[in-house]
Amino acid sequence: MAKITTPKNSDEIMTRKTATPASKILSFMLLGMLVVGLGGFGVSNFGNQVDTVVTVGKAQVSTNQYARALTAQIAQFSQQFGQQFTFAQAQMFGIDAQTLQSLISNTALDNEAIRLGLSAGDVQVAQKIATTKAFLDISGKFNRATYTQVLEQNRLTVQEFETGLRDEMARELLQAAIVGGMKTPQALTDTLYAFEAETRSMTVLQLTEASLPEKLPTPTDSDLQAFQTDHIADFTRPEAKRISYALLTPADLAKDQPVQEADIKAAYDAGEDIYNIPEKRLVERLVYPSDDEAKAAKAKLDAGALFEDLVADRGLALMDIDMGDVTQAELGAAGKDVFALTKPGVVGPLPSDLGPALYRMNTILPAQLTPFDQVKDKLKSDMQLAMASKIVVDQLEPINDLLAGGATIAETAKDQGMTEGTTDYAKGADDNDPVTQDAQFAKAVDAMEPGDFAQAISLSDGSVIVLQVIETVPPTPVPFDKAREKITAAYHAEALAKALEALADNHLAAAQAGARLETLGITDNVASATRSAKLTAVPADVLTSAFSLKPGEIAKVDAKGIVALVRLDGIKPAELTSDAAKADMDKLASEAAQSVAQDAYELFSTAMTTQGGLTIDQAAINAVQARMN
């Protein structure tokens, strides 16, 4: 490829300065956002045996590019959720499929760009590099040494990165040609807006158990047992695995851990900001250039002016002057006067670091003092639990040694002081024992079958458990006594649904014969609602039904546990000529244009994929994913 022409004058490239750890991290994050679209980063080479994952015409995606893109997408996904996801976890969310589809679309566009001879010039590529934040020094200037270092840190060569960047810019040119200038026909905008902004007025009679003329009869045991028989599938426990286990939790060892009084006191002192919170005030500070101006503002305030007006006169908003909750010491020389206020008010002018200021105190936050004796026992137990957690983690290795030596679960439990037990675990069942609720337990058991060796794992609460599947337990009806509460609830729900439906049919017949809904029960009146309105008193299914009626018509709604009658009282067409309506229509036209553009891009990408000819090497994909597990 042609050599990139990067800016070389002193205004564009400065001598590299030492970067702080924070700035390095920020640079890598910024680079990550850029290179996700270029194929990703951070995975070492996968060799040349299965080098190509995707081919469309003359464009290809290598195993390295696929691995980097997948790694980058998982990193981005993890950052969004604030926790690091493994490949297996990301795969559950379809990240691997999304990444592959994105690469296929990009490759199809790359192939079309090659066919058309589209390419970004050296100057454009250089300008893009010179303005990428990850490559700038603390003064905001491009730094070649930083550029090279950041790429090395992310296992990218300059050639790889610049080739990817050039491809990306060529794709952007092609995308712009496809979707640029998309406009929504005015007739379509008018039709969509008229449909969306049209409103209905309606009267709704919702029926509940309180609407019934008589209380539902209490079922006998015979009624409930017959109901269970008729709905036996709902009261059958799914196939389960019988698990033998031995459990060691931090709580088992915590009470025996020695803790010195001095250590507890040290922990209390370290948490001073938690246990000894001083009195505070919620304060706003309005600073002035001079004492005279501050005094003049205070005089206006004393004469009846609003504090908010003084803030606006300074060209500020309340959020600009909000200091939050502050202590007297944090207010410096103004603290004494501000804290002298016994109720919300304004004092000043008083000194501040920025000049004379008026201080408005809005709320008094009393001191929160927690004596040592009050939290001593809690601190001690927390420290004991932390010590015990470390001991439990350290026991995992000797437990594995015992199992490897042929020890049974019972022998391991006796040797390590663990609690032995047996439980039937059914995936998805709501009556599994608490010991099975940990995600790591479920993951391990789901992968085990009867006859497998016992396995020791760590749980998320710091416990260690040894597991072995003894046998498979077939689906089993839950005994009546154990399922009575659920059977009763289901019986009642079915009986209530039938009673409400019958009552609704009677009310509908009466309304159609001339009775007003208002005489049949307590109604809700909706004066105006659009199709997309979110109404507190009226469920969405009722609103949807109302928009299918003509004025004066009444309908019964029976959906998702809602039984109601709705009468359409009136229809008001959308208003199309006001300034507000025109602004909403402009917004709708823009959104519709974006949607059309997106559809056009997806159709074009699909067509280019078909035209270029798509080849996917599943073996290469499997090889990459196997390395990531």
Secondary structure, DSSP 8 states (H G I E B T S, - for coil): --------STTTB-------HHHHHHHHHHHHHHHGGGT--------STT-EEEEETTEEEEHHHHHHHHHHHHHHHHHHHTS---HHHHHHTTHHHHHHHHHHHHHHHHHHHHHHT----HHHHHHHHHT-GGGB-TTS-B-HHHHHHHHHHTT--HHHHHHHHHHHHHHHHHHHHHHTT----HHHHHHHHHHHH-EEEEEEEEE-GGGSSS------HHHHHHHHHHTGGGGEE--EEEEEEEEE-HHHHHTTS---HHHHHHHHHHTHHHHEE--EEEEEEEE-SSHHHHHHHHHHHHTT--HHHHHHHTT--HHHHEEEEE-TGGGGGGHHHHHH-SSSEEEEEE--TTSSEEEEEEEEE--EE--HHHHHHHHHHHHHHHHHHHHHHHTHHHHHHHHHTT--HHHHHHHHT-EEEEEEE-TT-TT--GGG-SHHHHHHHHT--TT---EEEE-TTS-EEEEEEEEEE--EE--HHHHHHHHHHHHHHHHHHHHHHHHHHHHHHHHHTT--GGGTS--EEEEEE-TT---SSS-HHHHHHHTTS-TT-EEEEEETTEEEEEEEEEEE----SSHHHHHHHHHHHHHHHHHHHHHHHHHHHHHHHHHH-EEE-HHHHHHHHHHH-
